[in-house]
């Protein structure tokens, strides 16, 4: 399984938008309902799992393992 590349805020936004878009999709019919529902499903899955394949392609990582790991603490 690929390494997680989404931070908590990124994941929360994806789940929220996925649910919102899923509600909006229920207002449509036919092919449009399927397409909008598919987009919502992708957002929900990537938000729950924490892995975005598109982020791997464009080398984005919103997951911070340690905040400010490249800086030294101020004394």
VEXDOTI-746013 format. One line per 8 residues: for each residue x, z, y of C-alpha. Coordinates in steps of 0.001 Angstrom, whole numbers, plus 500000, padded with zeros to 6 digits. Each point is the difference from the previous one (the first is absolute). Layout:
REM residues N
X:Z:Y; ...
//
This chain:
REM residues 75
500000:500000:500000; 501335:499160:503470; 501210:502767:502260; 497480:501315:502549; 500420:498522:503480; 497022:501360:501955; 499942:503194:502024; 497090:502440:500147
498554:498618:503234; 500300:496429:498731; 498212:500943:496777; 497230:501910:501804; 499366:497084:502369; 499840:497552:497092; 497497:502139:498085; 497862:500545:503111
500004:496291:500906; 499377:499044:496374; 496903:502189:499855; 498801:498776:503396; 500471:496347:499053; 498287:500627:496670; 496954:501299:501877; 500084:496941:502264
500306:497729:496950; 496717:501346:498679; 498296:498455:503029; 501065:496486:499013; 498928:497850:497092; 501501:497357:497767; 503611:498945:500167; 500615:501774:503300
498977:503303:498416; 502492:499419:497177; 502838:499083:502352; 499468:502958:502338; 499556:502295:497006; 503256:498725:498506; 501878:500797:503217; 498487:503495:499980
500985:500479:496361; 503611:498985:500708; 500188:502502:502868; 498529:502755:497848; 502319:499352:497049; 503163:499814:502091; 498948:503102:501924; 499355:502060:496881
503079:498805:498094; 502359:500099:503006; 501632:496656:499247; 499541:496840:502057; 501476:496831:498431; 500009:498251:503390; 502219:502789:501386; 502560:499215:497288
500070:496349:501027; 500602:500746:503684; 502083:503135:499310; 497799:502570:501748; 499912:503633:498925; 497761:502478:501828; 500786:502791:497544; 502318:502624:501471
501603:502017:497210; 501734:502241:502499; 499199:499982:503696; 503055:499175:502114; 502273:499789:496968; 502472:497873:501964; 500451:502516:502801; 501705:503352:500010
498059:503090:501028; 500541:501351:503493; 501690:503413:500170
//
